[in-house]
């Protein structure tokens, strides 16, 4: 379970990159590629192993003030990404 102080980091087996041909961010891994939607790409760009979930959420709130409270969306995505082993949960 993640908390506001969880500091997620990218699994070393994956690499986040902008894919011009796909016009989106993707996660590359040895067996293939995962296309990320716009929201997921925005979140993944902020995951650096140093920022907490709270800091990531606050950054997105400031960038997209019209989006309302984004904390549930950010928490849900990060939880799913950890379950899929895209991210590590570094408390």
N, C-alpha and C positions, 0 to 999 in steps of 0.2 A: 504494500500500500504506500502511495506517495503522500507527502505532506508539503506544506508551503516551503519547508526548509530542505526538501529533497533537491539534490544537485545531479540532474541526469547528465550522462555523457554518452557519446556515440560509440557503439560497439566497433572495435577496430576492424571487424570483417566488412564493414560498410563504409562507403564514401558518399557524402552528400555533394551533389554537383548540379548546376543549371544545365539542362539539356535543351539546347536551342531548337533542335528538330522536334522535340516534344512540347516545347514552349512551357516547360514546368521544371521544378526541381525533382530530382530522382535520387534514390538511394541505390548505388551500385554495389554489387556483391559478386563473389566468384561465379555463382550459378545464374545470375541475371540482374534484373533491375526492377525497382518498385517505383512507379510514378506516384508523386505526391500531389494532392490538390493544393490550391493556393494557401489555404489556412495551415495545412500541415507543413508546407514549405516555409511559411513565415515562422512557425514555431521552431522547426528544425534548424533554421539559420541562427537562432539564438542559443542553441544548446552547444556549450563549449566546455562542459565539465567544471565550470566555475560558477555560473549563474544558478541561483535557486529557482524553483518553480515560481515562487512569488516574484522574483526579479523578472523572469521571462514574461509572466502575466502582466506586470506593471508596464514593461516596455511595450507590449502589444496594446494595452489599454491606451497608452499615450499615442501610439501610432494610429490606432483605429478607435478614436473616441466615440464614433457613431455606433460602434458595435455593442454597446452596453457592457454588462459584466461578462468578461471572457473567461473567468476562472474555471467554470465547469468544463468549458470546451478544451481549455489548455490541459487541465487535469485528466480529462477523458483521453485525449490524444496521447499524452505522455504515458499514461497507464497502459494503453493499447500497444504503444511502441515498445515498452518494457516487456510486455507479454510476448510480443513477436520477436524479441531479442534484438531489435534495432538499437535500443538504448540500454544502458546499465543504470541501475538505481543506486547512486552513490550518496548515501545520507551524509 
